[in-house]
């Protein structure tokens, strides 16, 4: 399971919804993908300075790239 999907499913459950019920033609969790992407973009902007910054950004970029197929 990709990072964005995992996070979207978690948000869906957090809101009290069954992740696989149908909503607007797809599983409910898919409606949370925009929120997850917005969060990752925000986190990417707050990457720490220094040597760990590139690792941080690389992890966020990889997660965002995974979501392109959702």
Number of C-alpha atoms within 10 A of each C-alpha: 7 14 16 24 19 14 18 23 24 16 19 20 14 11 10 9 14 14 21 13 11 12 12 8 8 11 14 20 23 20 17 18 21 13 14 21 20 12 12 18 15 12 14 18 11 12 15 14 9 8 8 11 13 13 13 16 18 13 13 21 14 11 17 19 14 15 16 9 6 9
